[in-house]
Amino acid sequence: MEIAVKSGNAIKQQTQCLVLFTGEAGNEPVFTGVDKETGGALSALVKRGDLKQAAGQVLMVPSVTGIKAERVLLVALGKEQPKAADAQKIFAAVAGALKGARVADAAIAFDDITLADQDADWLVQQLARNVSLAAYKFDYYMSKKADEPALVELGQVTLLQAGRKGLEAAKKAAAQGAAIGHGMALARDLGNQPGNVCTPKYLTAQAKELAKGAAKLTVKALGEKEMEKLGMFSFLSVSKGSTEEGQLIIMDYKGGKKGDKPLVLLGKGITFDTGGISLKPGAGMDEMKYDMCGAASVLGAMKSIVEMGLPINVIGMIAAAENMPAGHASKPGDIVTSMSGQTIEILNTDAEGRLVLCDALTYAERFKPKAVVDIATLTGACIVALGHHTSGLMSNNDELAESLLAAGITAGDKAWRLPLAEEYDNQLKSNFADMANIGGPGAGTITAGCFLARYTKEYPWAHIDIAGTAWKSGAEKGASGRPVPLLVQYVLNQL
């Protein structure tokens, strides 16, 4: 989809769908101007109550006279001045309505939206991000498409402002929003792929594909023999149960100055998680293909960063493996030595994400990073604590934690900080090794964070648990693309 920003008169826009916004008073300048040309037809619909005044309510007007647009989509702003949270609902509603409208192009007159708590550039970025995902679908494996009229795909969207003031800033914001949307789409695609397609080597191939034509991005991957030489036996204790070879993928984006310390984004990439010998229940196990959504979010964020050409050094890492039961898989009670030299008693093979991540966190030391952020569908306990709305965050550095939390609020992709404290860390004690890989039934998300923290003494580090936010179940089953917006906004905030 192509998204453009231009200045012009909404009345004169030749488009299949003109999107207008109006509040309860109905006195917005663009709306009233267009309404006047239609002989008051649009305001009459609003006054009659056809458009309910709640943020994000929509009304498609299939035909209008007096203007060049073929139809008008009216969007309610609500009874009060909208805030950022309202805008997210409004923009999602616009994207959904355009997706179902069977139009090839649309013009969105956004001047009538002013937010109480965000500026115009934020508004344009978020609008572009939502619109870029309007046509997203995952139907690669449908041999027969839905029985419906030929679908007209939305291919061109114009974000329209009345004057030229701030036009260049709006174009930059829209480009950022579209790039974030493209990154989210990639993350969704990867998450939705079945486990028999999306293997560790498939993720390596996707990273290399991303690097094609991107002069600032180089990619390499370590196989199991290379990891064995490095002493990454914690990682290998997971991958050895599968016939699919584990991969440690490194994407090195050199957009900043030579010598500037890079940010490291590290994603958990368990491409399918059976639980290993500690086998998961069969019901719902198909959703364990989503256990690589941390990796997907890193790939998505790197796509956005490359597309925007950001002037910063970023390293994207993916710890990719399958967790399978087999005769040579790890067993509860096994003891392994991590790359750091610390030993781990594996009490539960279903706590495997931390076993691959800990060696990757040690490997990250060689980059002398400014900060490391790992992203993982790590614990079901995070869903118990925070549900499906907010990601969990833990960190050994207050400044880094606050930066990520702030980025999440700006991006509408929120996280909540959980504590890391000695009393939780003590739950990882083992009688036979330096630590156990689980800390018992209490505070499972936090003890998982404490485990990872033992491998991050050399740099500022944060862990984001996305078990509750990376995908949706039920009728809307599918990957969400989170936390790509949070990650990209965090990187943008470092510029």
KETI-596145 format. One record per residue (C-alpha): chain; residue in three letters; residue number from 1; y negated, z negated, x negated. Coordinates in Angstrom, 2 decimals, padded with zeros to 5 digits, m for minus. Each point is the difference from the previous one (the first is absolute). Example, Ala and Ser with C-alpha at 12.3 -4.5 7.8 and 13.67 -1.06 7.14 Angstrom:
A;ALA;1;004.50;m007.80;m012.30
A;SER;2;m003.44;000.66;m001.37
This chain:
A;MET;1;000.00;000.00;000.00
A;GLU;2;m003.51;000.84;m001.19
A;ILE;3;m002.73;m002.57;000.58
A;ALA;4;m003.62;001.07;m000.49
A;VAL;5;m003.31;m001.80;000.37
A;LYS;6;m003.07;001.89;001.08
A;SER;7;m003.29;m000.44;001.81
A;GLY;8;m000.72;001.76;003.27
A;ASN;9;m000.71;m000.18;003.69
A;ALA;10;002.99;m001.13;002.07
A;ILE;11;m001.14;002.14;002.90
A;LYS;12;000.39;003.17;m002.09
A;GLN;13;003.42;m000.81;m001.49
A;GLN;14;002.54;002.69;000.81
A;THR;15;003.17;m002.08;000.00
A;GLN;16;003.08;m000.56;002.08
A;CYS;17;m000.83;m003.69;000.30
A;LEU;18;m003.29;m001.86;m000.46
A;VAL;19;000.44;m003.75;m000.45
A;LEU;20;m002.84;m002.19;001.31
A;PHE;21;m000.41;m003.77;m000.03
A;THR;22;m001.73;m002.12;002.63
A;GLY;23;m000.48;m003.67;000.77
A;GLU;24;m000.58;m001.74;003.29
A;ALA;25;m003.72;000.88;000.09
A;GLY;26;000.72;003.66;m000.66
A;ASN;27;m003.26;000.47;m001.92
A;GLU;28;001.36;001.27;m003.31
A;PRO;29;m002.17;002.90;m001.30
A;VAL;30;002.69;002.63;m000.54
A;PHE;31;001.86;m000.88;003.19
A;THR;32;m003.14;000.13;002.13
A;GLY;33;m001.06;003.31;m001.55
A;VAL;34;003.34;001.64;000.74
A;ASP;35;000.13;m001.61;003.43
A;LYS;36;m003.38;001.49;000.89
A;GLU;37;001.29;003.49;m000.81
A;THR;38;002.98;m000.54;002.31
A;GLY;39;m002.26;m000.96;002.88
A;GLY;40;000.97;m003.65;m000.23
A;ALA;41;003.70;000.72;000.55
A;LEU;42;001.14;m002.26;m002.84
A;SER;43;m002.12;m003.02;000.93
A;ALA;44;001.15;000.39;003.60
A;LEU;45;003.62;m000.43;m001.12
A;VAL;46;m000.94;m003.09;m002.01
A;LYS;47;m001.98;m001.56;002.86
A;ARG;48;002.88;000.67;002.39
A;GLY;49;002.26;m002.05;m002.24
A;ASP;50;002.26;002.83;m001.14
A;LEU;51;m000.56;m001.21;m003.57
A;LYS;52;000.75;m003.69;m000.24
A;GLN;53;m002.42;m001.81;m002.27
A;ALA;54;002.36;m001.57;m002.52
A;ALA;55;m000.05;001.06;m003.64
A;GLY;56;002.38;002.90;m000.50
A;GLN;57;000.40;001.14;003.60
A;VAL;58;m000.13;003.79;000.29
A;LEU;59;m000.55;002.63;002.67
A;MET;60;000.67;003.69;m000.52
A;VAL;61;m002.34;002.23;001.98
A;PRO;62;001.92;003.29;000.11
A;SER;63;m002.93;002.31;000.69
A;VAL;64;m003.77;m000.32;m000.17
A;THR;65;m002.92;002.34;000.56
A;GLY;66;m003.26;000.20;m001.89
A;ILE;67;001.42;m000.51;m003.48
A;LYS;68;002.13;002.11;m002.33
A;ALA;69;002.93;m002.45;m000.32
A;GLU;70;003.04;000.87;002.13
A;ARG;71;000.64;m003.65;000.89
A;VAL;72;m001.39;m003.44;m000.74
A;LEU;73;001.81;m003.16;m001.01
A;LEU;74;m002.00;m003.04;001.09
A;VAL;75;000.71;m003.17;m001.98
A;ALA;76;m001.14;m003.46;001.08
A;LEU;77;m001.76;m002.23;m002.51
A;GLY;78;000.29;m003.10;002.19
A;LYS;79;m002.48;m002.29;001.69
A;GLU;80;m001.48;m001.34;m003.24
A;GLN;81;m000.85;001.48;m003.37
A;PRO;82;003.36;000.71;m001.63
A;LYS;83;001.16;m001.65;m003.20
A;ALA;84;002.38;001.28;m002.68
A;ALA;85;003.07;m001.26;001.88
A;ASP;86;m001.16;001.87;003.12
A;ALA;87;m000.61;003.12;m002.06
A;GLN;88;003.60;000.00;m001.17
A;LYS;89;001.13;000.05;003.65
A;ILE;90;m002.56;002.69;000.86
A;PHE;91;000.97;002.29;m002.88
A;ALA;92;003.72;m000.44;000.63
A;ALA;93;m000.62;000.91;003.65
A;VAL;94;m001.92;003.13;m001.03
A;ALA;95;002.81;001.05;m002.34
A;GLY;96;002.62;m000.60;002.69
A;ALA;97;m001.95;001.90;002.64
A;LEU;98;m000.56;002.98;m002.29
A;LYS;99;003.68;000.04;m000.94
A;GLY;100;000.97;000.31;003.65
A;ALA;101;m002.78;002.38;001.00
A;ARG;102;001.60;003.19;m001.35
A;VAL;103;m003.15;001.13;m001.75
A;ALA;104;m000.26;001.78;m003.32
A;ASP;105;m003.47;m001.29;m000.83
A;ALA;106;m002.35;m002.77;001.00
A;ALA;107;m003.52;m001.21;m000.75
A;ILE;108;m000.71;m003.73;m000.02
A;ALA;109;m003.65;m000.97;000.50
A;PHE;110;000.02;m003.40;m001.68
A;ASP;111;m003.75;m000.77;m000.07
A;ASP;112;000.26;m002.04;003.20
A;ILE;113;002.22;m002.60;m001.67
A;THR;114;m001.82;m002.80;m001.81
A;LEU;115;001.99;m003.03;m001.05
A;ALA;116;m001.14;m003.59;m000.18
A;ASP;117;001.81;m000.75;m003.25
A;GLN;118;000.53;003.24;m001.94
A;ASP;119;m002.17;002.87;m001.21
A;ALA;120;000.13;003.71;000.80
A;ASP;121;002.02;000.94;m003.09
A;TRP;122;002.77;m002.44;000.95
A;LEU;123;m000.03;001.41;003.51
A;VAL;124;000.42;003.57;m001.23
A;GLN;125;002.74;m000.97;m002.45
A;GLN;126;002.02;m001.77;002.68
A;LEU;127;m000.54;002.79;002.51
A;ALA;128;001.19;002.61;m002.49
A;ARG;129;003.02;m002.12;m000.92
A;ASN;130;001.10;m000.36;003.60
A;VAL;131;m000.61;003.64;000.86
A;SER;132;001.92;001.20;m003.05
A;LEU;133;003.08;m001.76;001.41
A;ALA;134;m000.50;001.35;003.53
A;ALA;135;002.57;002.75;m000.42
A;TYR;136;002.53;m002.08;m001.96
A;LYS;137;003.60;000.41;001.08
A;PHE;138;003.39;m000.33;m001.63
A;ASP;139;002.37;002.57;001.45
A;TYR;140;001.60;001.46;m003.11
A;TYR;141;003.50;m000.65;001.28
A;MET;142;m000.43;001.06;003.63
A;SER;143;002.14;003.12;000.47
A;LYS;144;m001.57;000.47;003.43
A;LYS;145;m003.61;m000.88;000.58
A;ALA;146;m001.15;m001.70;003.18
A;ASP;147;000.14;002.15;003.15
A;GLU;148;m003.71;000.53;000.44
A;PRO;149;m002.53;002.84;m000.16
A;ALA;150;m000.73;001.29;m003.47
A;LEU;151;m001.96;m002.73;m001.70
A;VAL;152;m003.49;000.88;m001.15
A;GLU;153;m000.56;m001.92;m003.19
A;LEU;154;m003.37;m001.53;m000.80
A;GLY;155;m001.07;001.82;m003.15
A;GLN;156;m003.78;m000.38;m000.22
A;VAL;157;m002.19;m003.01;000.77
A;THR;158;m003.75;m000.04;m000.51
A;LEU;159;m001.76;m003.34;m000.30
A;LEU;160;m003.39;000.80;001.41
A;GLN;161;m003.29;m001.76;m000.65
A;ALA;162;m003.32;001.02;001.50
A;GLY;163;m002.18;m000.04;m003.14
A;ARG;164;000.47;000.68;m003.68
A;LYS;165;m000.95;m003.46;m001.24
A;GLY;166;003.02;m001.66;m001.61
A;LEU;167;002.07;003.16;000.30
A;GLU;168;001.27;000.00;m003.59
A;ALA;169;000.99;m003.67;000.25
A;ALA;170;001.82;000.75;003.24
A;LYS;171;001.87;002.89;m001.64
A;LYS;172;001.13;m002.32;m002.82
A;ALA;173;001.10;m002.69;002.46
A;ALA;174;001.91;002.54;002.08
A;ALA;175;001.76;001.34;m003.09
A;GLN;176;001.05;m003.55;m000.89
A;GLY;177;001.26;m000.65;003.52
A;ALA;178;001.96;003.24;000.10
A;ALA;179;001.55;m000.75;m003.40
A;ILE;180;001.08;m003.45;001.19
A;GLY;181;001.48;001.60;003.11
A;HIS;182;001.93;002.47;m002.16
A;GLY;183;001.33;m002.88;m002.09
A;MET;184;001.09;m001.82;003.15
A;ALA;185;001.73;003.13;001.27
A;LEU;186;001.96;000.29;m003.26
A;ALA;187;000.97;m003.68;000.20
A;ARG;188;001.16;000.49;003.58
A;ASP;189;002.00;003.09;m000.91
A;LEU;190;001.77;m001.78;m002.84
A;GLY;191;000.71;m003.07;002.10
A;ASN;192;001.37;002.05;002.88
A;GLN;193;002.36;002.01;m002.20
A;PRO;194;003.66;m001.04;000.41
A;GLY;195;001.72;m001.85;m002.80
A;ASN;196;002.34;002.90;m000.74
A;VAL;197;m003.06;002.11;m000.88
A;CYS;198;m002.46;m002.54;m001.40
A;THR;199;001.88;m001.30;m003.03
A;PRO;200;m001.51;m001.41;m003.22
A;LYS;201;000.06;003.44;m001.61
A;TYR;202;m001.63;001.47;003.10
A;LEU;203;m002.91;m002.38;m000.53
A;THR;204;m000.18;001.14;m003.63
A;ALA;205;m000.13;003.61;001.19
A;GLN;206;m002.79;m000.84;002.46
A;ALA;207;m002.03;m001.66;m002.75
A;LYS;208;000.41;003.06;m002.23
A;GLU;209;m000.99;002.25;002.89
A;LEU;210;m003.17;m002.01;000.41
A;ALA;211;m000.81;000.56;m003.68
A;LYS;212;000.22;003.80;000.29
A;GLY;213;m003.47;001.40;m000.38
A;ALA;214;m001.47;m003.46;m000.60
A;ALA;215;m001.20;000.08;m003.60
A;LYS;216;m000.79;m003.72;m000.09
A;LEU;217;003.43;m001.12;001.26
A;THR;218;003.18;m000.15;m002.06
A;VAL;219;003.37;m001.26;001.19
A;LYS;220;003.10;m001.26;m001.73
A;ALA;221;003.07;m001.85;001.20
A;LEU;222;002.39;m002.34;m001.79
A;GLY;223;003.67;000.31;000.87
A;GLU;224;002.61;m002.73;m000.21
A;LYS;225;000.91;000.66;m003.65
A;GLU;226;m003.63;m000.38;m001.03
A;MET;227;m000.35;m003.15;002.10
A;GLU;228;003.13;m001.43;m001.58
A;LYS;229;m001.52;000.49;m003.48
A;LEU;230;m003.07;m001.91;001.20
A;GLY;231;002.13;m002.88;001.27
A;MET;232;m000.87;000.51;003.66
A;PHE;233;003.24;m001.56;001.21
A;SER;234;m001.57;m001.57;003.06
A;PHE;235;m000.98;003.46;001.28
A;LEU;236;003.38;001.42;m000.98
A;SER;237;001.84;m002.78;001.84
A;VAL;238;m001.27;001.62;003.21
A;SER;239;000.40;003.68;m000.82
A;LYS;240;003.51;m000.31;m001.46
A;GLY;241;001.53;m000.43;003.46
A;SER;242;m000.99;003.55;000.94
A;THR;243;001.00;003.47;m001.14
A;GLU;244;m003.71;000.88;000.14
A;GLU;245;m001.66;m000.64;m003.35
A;GLY;246;m002.90;m002.44;m000.01
A;GLN;247;m003.38;001.26;m001.17
A;LEU;248;m003.11;m001.67;m001.38
A;ILE;249;m002.74;002.52;000.76
A;ILE;250;m003.34;m000.08;m001.81
A;MET;251;m002.96;002.06;001.27
A;ASP;252;m002.88;m000.15;m002.50
A;TYR;253;m003.35;001.11;001.41
A;LYS;254;m002.71;000.24;m002.67
A;GLY;255;m003.16;000.44;002.00
A;GLY;256;m002.07;m002.59;m001.86
A;LYS;257;m001.19;m000.43;m003.55
A;LYS;258;002.49;m000.04;m002.83
A;GLY;259;000.79;m003.60;m000.86
A;ASP;260;m000.99;m001.41;003.41
A;LYS;261;002.68;m002.35;001.26
A;PRO;262;001.92;001.49;002.92
A;LEU;263;000.75;m001.43;003.39
A;VAL;264;003.75;m000.05;000.62
A;LEU;265;001.45;000.52;003.49
A;LEU;266;003.72;m000.79;000.13
A;GLY;267;002.16;000.81;003.00
A;LYS;268;003.43;m001.26;000.97
A;GLY;269;002.17;003.05;000.56
A;ILE;270;003.34;m001.14;001.41
A;THR;271;000.87;003.30;001.64
A;PHE;272;002.68;m001.67;002.09
A;ASP;273;000.83;m003.67;000.22
A;THR;274;003.40;m000.99;001.33
A;GLY;275;m000.48;m003.49;m001.43
A;GLY;276;002.69;000.71;m002.59
A;ILE;277;002.94;m002.41;000.01
A;SER;278;m002.18;m002.30;002.15
A;LEU;279;000.30;002.68;002.67
A;LYS;280;m002.62;000.24;002.74
A;PRO;281;001.02;000.07;003.69
A;GLY;282;000.68;003.52;001.26
A;ALA;283;m002.48;m000.09;002.87
A;GLY;284;m003.29;001.51;m001.11
A;MET;285;001.23;000.69;m003.53
A;ASP;286;m001.18;003.60;000.33
A;GLU;287;m003.53;m001.33;m000.43
A;MET;288;000.85;m001.07;m003.53
A;LYS;289;m000.94;003.52;m001.06
A;TYR;290;m003.52;m001.44;000.27
A;ASP;291;000.66;m002.41;m002.86
A;MET;292;m001.70;002.50;m002.29
A;CYS;293;m003.31;m000.07;001.87
A;GLY;294;m001.65;m001.86;m002.88
A;ALA;295;000.86;002.98;m002.20
A;ALA;296;m001.19;002.37;002.73
A;SER;297;m003.35;m001.79;000.17
A;VAL;298;m000.47;000.34;m003.76
A;LEU;299;000.76;003.72;000.15
A;GLY;300;m002.37;000.32;002.95
A;ALA;301;m002.76;m001.91;m001.78
A;MET;302;000.44;002.12;m003.13
A;LYS;303;m000.26;003.16;002.11
A;SER;304;m003.29;m001.24;001.44
A;ILE;305;m001.33;m000.98;m003.44
A;VAL;306;000.93;003.38;m001.50
A;GLU;307;m001.50;001.90;002.95
A;MET;308;m003.29;m001.88;m000.33
A;GLY;309;000.03;000.35;m003.80
A;LEU;310;m001.08;m003.61;m000.42
A;PRO;311;m001.49;m000.92;m003.40
A;ILE;312;002.40;m002.84;m000.76
A;ASN;313;003.30;m000.54;m001.80
A;VAL;314;002.86;m000.85;002.33
A;ILE;315;003.72;m000.27;m000.65
A;GLY;316;002.34;000.29;002.93
A;MET;317;003.46;m001.46;m000.60
A;ILE;318;003.07;000.15;002.21
A;ALA;319;003.13;m002.11;m000.45
A;ALA;320;002.55;002.15;001.85
A;ALA;321;003.63;m000.83;000.70
A;GLU;322;002.60;m000.15;002.75
A;ASN;323;001.52;m003.37;000.88
A;MET;324;003.62;000.70;000.87
A;PRO;325;003.28;m001.97;000.12
A;ALA;326;002.64;001.23;m002.42
A;GLY;327;002.69;m001.28;m002.33
A;HIS;328;m002.51;m000.10;m002.84
A;ALA;329;m002.93;m001.37;002.02
A;SER;330;m001.51;m003.39;m000.79
A;LYS;331;001.61;m003.02;001.66
A;PRO;332;m001.57;m003.24;001.19
A;GLY;333;000.16;m002.38;m002.94
A;ASP;334;m000.43;002.70;m002.66
A;ILE;335;m002.52;m000.73;m002.75
A;VAL;336;m002.11;002.77;m001.54
A;THR;337;m002.67;000.14;m002.70
A;SER;338;m003.30;001.64;000.83
A;MET;339;m002.08;002.11;m002.38
A;SER;340;m002.20;m003.06;m000.60
A;GLY;341;003.02;m001.94;m001.30
A;GLN;342;000.04;m002.35;002.99
A;THR;343;003.35;m000.44;001.69
A;ILE;344;000.61;000.24;003.75
A;GLU;345;002.83;m001.35;002.13
A;ILE;346;000.53;002.46;002.85
A;LEU;347;000.76;m002.19;003.00
A;ASN;348;m000.57;002.78;002.51
A;THR;349;000.26;003.71;m000.80
A;ASP;350;m002.23;000.77;002.98
A;ALA;351;m002.94;m001.47;m001.93
A;GLU;352;000.07;003.09;m002.18
A;GLY;353;m003.59;001.21;000.14
A;ARG;354;m001.21;m002.76;m002.27
A;LEU;355;002.79;000.82;m002.46
A;VAL;356;m001.26;003.54;m000.55
A;LEU;357;m003.67;m000.97;000.16
A;CYS;358;000.20;m002.77;m002.60
A;ASP;359;001.13;002.39;m002.73
A;ALA;360;m002.63;002.54;001.06
A;LEU;361;m002.66;m002.73;m000.18
A;THR;362;001.09;m000.78;m003.55
A;TYR;363;m000.10;003.70;m000.89
A;ALA;364;m003.57;000.17;001.35
A;GLU;365;m001.18;m002.31;m002.81
A;ARG;366;000.03;002.93;m002.41
A;PHE;367;m002.90;001.62;001.85
A;LYS;368;m002.26;m003.02;m000.65
A;PRO;369;m001.12;000.26;003.61
A;LYS;370;m003.24;m001.14;001.56
A;ALA;371;002.11;m001.15;002.94
A;VAL;372;003.43;000.61;001.51
A;VAL;373;000.64;000.19;003.74
A;ASP;374;003.57;000.26;001.22
A;ILE;375;000.79;001.10;003.53
A;ALA;376;003.35;m000.70;001.62
A;THR;377;001.89;m000.36;003.25
A;LEU;378;001.24;m003.20;m001.57
A;THR;379;000.81;m002.64;002.61
A;GLY;380;000.81;m000.21;003.68
A;ALA;381;m001.64;m003.41;m000.20
A;CYS;382;m003.36;001.76;m000.26
A;ILE;383;000.55;001.44;003.49
A;VAL;384;000.70;m003.51;001.29
A;ALA;385;m003.20;m001.26;m001.61
A;LEU;386;m002.42;002.84;000.73
A;GLY;387;001.67;002.32;002.49
A;HIS;388;m000.58;003.73;m000.17
A;HIS;389;m003.79;m000.02;m000.22
A;THR;390;m000.84;m001.47;m003.39
A;SER;391;001.55;000.37;m003.45
A;GLY;392;000.66;m003.07;m002.16
A;LEU;393;m001.81;m000.39;m003.31
A;MET;394;000.59;m002.30;m002.95
A;SER;395;m001.73;000.00;m003.36
A;ASN;396;m000.43;m001.84;m003.27
A;ASN;397;m003.69;001.00;m000.09
A;ASP;398;m002.59;m000.97;002.60
A;GLU;399;m002.38;002.86;m000.78
A;LEU;400;002.74;002.58;000.38
A;ALA;401;001.23;m001.58;003.23
A;GLU;402;m003.49;000.00;001.50
A;SER;403;m000.52;003.63;m001.03
A;LEU;404;003.18;001.07;001.77
A;LEU;405;m000.74;m002.03;003.10
A;ALA;406;m003.49;001.49;000.19
A;ALA;407;001.38;003.52;m000.45
A;GLY;408;002.45;m000.63;002.82
A;ILE;409;m002.79;m001.08;002.35
A;THR;410;m002.11;003.05;m000.87
A;ALA;411;002.96;002.34;000.45
A;GLY;412;001.23;m001.60;003.22
A;ASP;413;003.27;m000.72;m001.81
A;LYS;414;m000.04;m003.77;m000.18
A;ALA;415;001.89;m002.44;m002.19
A;TRP;416;000.15;m003.80;000.03
A;ARG;417;000.31;m002.15;m003.10
A;LEU;418;002.91;m002.42;m000.29
A;PRO;419;000.18;m002.79;m002.60
A;LEU;420;001.85;m000.01;m003.30
A;ALA;421;000.61;m003.61;m001.00
A;GLU;422;002.35;m002.02;m002.19
A;GLU;423;001.83;m001.58;002.91
A;TYR;424;001.02;003.44;001.24
A;ASP;425;000.90;001.18;m003.50
A;ASN;426;002.32;m003.01;m000.37
A;GLN;427;002.16;001.43;002.79
A;LEU;428;001.19;002.66;m002.46
A;LYS;429;001.80;m002.49;m002.26
A;SER;430;003.51;000.90;m001.07
A;ASN;431;002.67;m002.18;m001.60
A;PHE;432;001.22;002.93;m002.09
A;ALA;433;m002.94;002.30;m000.82
A;ASP;434;m003.76;m000.07;m000.47
A;MET;435;m000.43;000.68;003.70
A;ALA;436;001.77;001.04;003.17
A;ASN;437;m001.03;003.15;001.82
A;ILE;438;m000.50;m001.85;003.29
A;GLY;439;m001.63;m003.31;000.81
A;GLY;440;001.75;m001.02;003.20
A;PRO;441;m000.94;000.52;003.65
A;GLY;442;m003.48;m001.53;m000.13
A;ALA;443;m003.11;002.03;m000.98
A;GLY;444;002.06;003.05;m000.93
A;THR;445;m003.00;002.26;m000.48
A;ILE;446;m001.72;m002.48;m002.30
A;THR;447;003.05;m000.76;m002.13
A;ALA;448;000.49;003.76;m000.47
A;GLY;449;m003.60;000.15;m001.22
A;CYS;450;000.66;m002.96;m002.31
A;PHE;451;002.97;001.85;m001.45
A;LEU;452;m002.13;003.05;m000.82
A;ALA;453;m002.82;m002.17;m001.35
A;ARG;454;002.30;m001.15;m002.82
A;TYR;455;m000.21;003.54;m001.39
A;THR;456;m003.78;000.45;000.19
A;LYS;457;m001.42;m002.49;m002.48
A;GLU;458;m001.70;002.68;m002.10
A;TYR;459;m002.37;001.53;002.55
A;PRO;460;m001.71;m000.50;003.38
A;TRP;461;002.59;000.74;002.66
A;ALA;462;000.32;000.18;003.76
A;HIS;463;002.97;000.58;002.26
A;ILE;464;m000.29;001.57;003.47
A;ASP;465;002.93;m000.54;002.37
A;ILE;466;000.03;002.84;002.54
A;ALA;467;003.30;m000.79;001.73
A;GLY;468;m001.81;m000.36;003.32
A;THR;469;m002.53;002.80;m000.35
A;ALA;470;001.72;002.92;m001.76
A;TRP;471;001.73;001.39;003.08
A;LYS;472;000.37;m000.35;003.74
A;SER;473;003.23;m000.45;001.95
A;GLY;474;000.92;000.92;003.55
A;ALA;475;m001.39;003.00;001.86
A;GLU;476;m002.68;000.50;m002.66
A;LYS;477;002.45;m000.29;m002.89
A;GLY;478;m001.46;001.40;m003.18
A;ALA;479;m001.80;m000.80;m003.23
A;SER;480;m003.61;m001.13;000.37
A;GLY;481;m001.45;001.17;m003.32
A;ARG;482;m001.29;m003.51;m000.72
A;PRO;483;m001.30;m001.35;m002.32
A;VAL;484;m001.31;003.30;m001.43
A;PRO;485;m003.48;m000.62;001.50
A;LEU;486;m000.20;m003.48;m001.54
A;LEU;487;001.14;001.21;m003.42
A;VAL;488;m002.35;002.99;m000.13
A;GLN;489;m002.96;m002.05;001.21
A;TYR;490;000.77;m002.58;m002.69
A;VAL;491;m000.07;002.74;m002.63
A;LEU;492;m003.23;001.44;001.45
A;ASN;493;m001.59;m003.44;m000.19
A;GLN;494;000.68;m000.13;m003.75
A;LEU;495;m002.19;003.03;m000.71
